[in-house]
Structure formats: C-alpha cells, structure tokens
Amino acid sequence: MRRSDLALEAGISEPTLQRAISELRREGWIGYEFSGRDTAGRRGGPLRLTRRAGLVVGVDVGRRHLRAAVADVHGNLLTQPIEPDEPIDVEDSGSALLHLVAKIVVRAVSSTAGEEAPYRLAEVRAIGVGVPSPVDARGVAVGMFLPQWSGLPLPEVLTELLAREAAERDEGLFPGLSIKVAKDADLGVLKAWQEHVEQQIEGDAELDRDRERGKHAGQNPSRARADDSLVFVKASTGVDAGLVCQGHLVTGSHGLAGQLGHMSVPHAPHDLSNSIGIRVREDRPTRRCRRCTRPLCLENLASGGAVLDQLERLRGDGDSPGSMEELVTQVRDQTAMTPLSHEAVVAAGTRVGLVLAEAVRVADPTRIVVGGLFALAGEVFMTPLRVAFSDAATGGLSAKIVSVPDAQVKRIELEGAIVLARKHLHFAGTPKPVAPA
Ligand SMILES: [Zn+2]
C-alpha cells in the first residue's frame, strides 16, 4: 500500500501520517525487519511492523500429518514448518492429538531462532489452526466427522493446553491471544483467495504503469473484482471444498458448507467412459461412507482413501500402493505406474470433475483451485477432471480450473492458517510503553 493510499484509508492527511510513522518508529513498532535490518531508513521506503507487534502461528492438522510454522505479523514465515517425529492418524488419536498440537506450537516457537533474543510464547498474538473436520463459527467440531472431537470447543481446549505447556516452562501466554480454528479446505481457500487478490492488484499496477507510459490508453484497470468467487478443492485422503464468495468465506450456519466429498456422484456407477477398463468401471466400494453413510458419495468413490482401497481390492498388477504419497509418486514417475493405478486416478479425476460441475452451479465461481495430494498426480488427475467438468458444466459456467503448484501442495493449508491468524490480530488495548525521557 502506498503512503498516499494509507493516508486516504485512515482518513488523515499525509503530513499527519508521516508524524504518526515517525512516532511509531521512535517507539520501535515499525521500521525494522525481523532480521534486524533497517528497511525504513529511506524516507518513502517500505515500512514493516517489527517483532514488537508480535508473532502469529499457523497449524495444519491433516488426517495423516501435523505441521506448524511461525510467521511475523506480515505473514512471512520465520522458519520452515516443523512436524512431529512420529506420523499421526487423526482418526485413531482422539484428543491426545490436541496435546500434540499444543506441544508442536511450543516447539515451533522455541525452535524459531531470532537474531536477538529467542522467541517466546508470550509474543504469539494469534494462532490459526486447520482441522480435517467441519467446525462452527466458535471453533466447535461439528457433525460426526471426527467423533472423538465432536462438540469440543477446540479454541478453548487448545488455549488451556497451551497455557499448561507455557506454565511448565515458566512462561505465560499473550493475554489477548486469539486462537481460531477452521476446517482445512477453508484455509486452502483463504490462501488461494489472498493470492488471487494479490495477482489482481499486481495486474492493475502493471496496467497503471503502462498507462503512465502511454500504452493501453483508455483501458481501465480492473481492480480486484468485488464479484469474484473462488472454490478450493482439497482432493486428498478425503475430498472437501472451501468457498469464498465475493470476498467472504462461506462456512454455512453450522460450519457444514462446501461438503463436496459427500455429494452423490451423478450417474454413478455408470459415470465412467469406456476408455477406463471394465475392472475399474464396474468396481464398487464394499462399505458405506463412514461420514455420510451413503455408498456412492464422492469421497467413498474418489477420495485418496477410496482409491487406495480400490487398488487393494483389485490388486492384480502387483503390489498396491500403501499410501497416497506412494500412489502419487508412482503416477508422477510414469515407469512405476501400473495401468490399474493410472485408470483409478483418471476415474477419481473424472468423478471429482463431474461433482464439481454440479456443485459450483450454486456459486458460479471465477476460479477453481485444486489442492490436496491428488494435485501432485499432475495431468493424470487434472486433465480428466477438467474434461469431465467442461462436459458437465453446460449452460455457461466457465470457471478457470488450476492446480496448486507442486511446491505449495503440502503447505497451502498451513499458509491459510497464517492468513486466518492474521485476520484475528488485535492491537487495541496494547499498553503504551513509557516514552524515553
Ligand atoms: Zn460421504
């Protein structure tokens, strides 16, 4: 944001803004990057909030992973994400996992080495946590997605566990610490939306520069379009989706919005083309969906978990992959991929595309971003998804479908957790330090 825009936004004159900036610099709130370098030495140079403004932490709890990372209040990661030493399984671990979440937050903070004093828990002002279950607006796990967590007010439980961890280390928590919990696909959509808006702003800035140089005369910058909507699909061990409509995250009245995974697959089991072999085409899941109890919901047919079960059932071409990661690695390395794995992933992509085409009729999104481990299968998954979508999305729907870049697939929910935490930073009521004499 330029200083002139900042003054406009704050409703003050530029000289007043300049005085405020000088005062904030004097008191150590802005001016230095976390590394200690002065980035605001030049008048007119970029300004940043300092460590004094606090830290935020993002936590991503998946069905098979747990990651946490510490960021500055601008959302820049201060370290690589850290994970527990042992793999986790959220279905089996129950509330013990919440203790582990508290411990991993403490570890993330204490392993973040500042160039000055070590970071402390009390510096953390906001924590965003993603969980593989719908939660309501207060962060209470709803439905029977993770029965052992159902009805638990996750932010309160985590605050208490963290306070205990802090006390064991003779530390305290920041008095106004805010902990926000959301389902993981909602974090994916928050991050994807932030990037979408940033791209629009960058595109507009480019147009402005061109206009200044006399190019594109008469063309108006688009500005981040207020009517844009975006869907994030998490196609992984499970299938879920998050939705931002016109800039607002849509979670529904109980947190149950966006359940792409539990919609019925249209025309299943006759939905797959003849190019997919008869074994995969005629294969049916042997049990009902554990969450919605239906036999032919998308998750029971096309989630990573369902595909692994299917390959186990049909075996045939040798060993079946034991995990999603093994499956996508096989698919990426074409030589290791069996025809059966290939067909199963194509079938999954087709089914996600079919359901998506029906689901997005309620939202008419501008953009659909596909994340989750299936995004790592690349075009083997994405091409059938796009083809099925465009065949089924008749009547003018025209969302652009992109996948999350490989390097970001395992990180986007964590980055979204940091976006969520930053939305809940509060500075009001921060005690004013005594001014130097
Ligand atoms: Zn289901």
Residues whose N, C-alpha, C, O or C-beta is under 5 A from the ligand:
A	BS01	ZN	G261 H262 C289 R291 C292 T293 R294 C297 E299
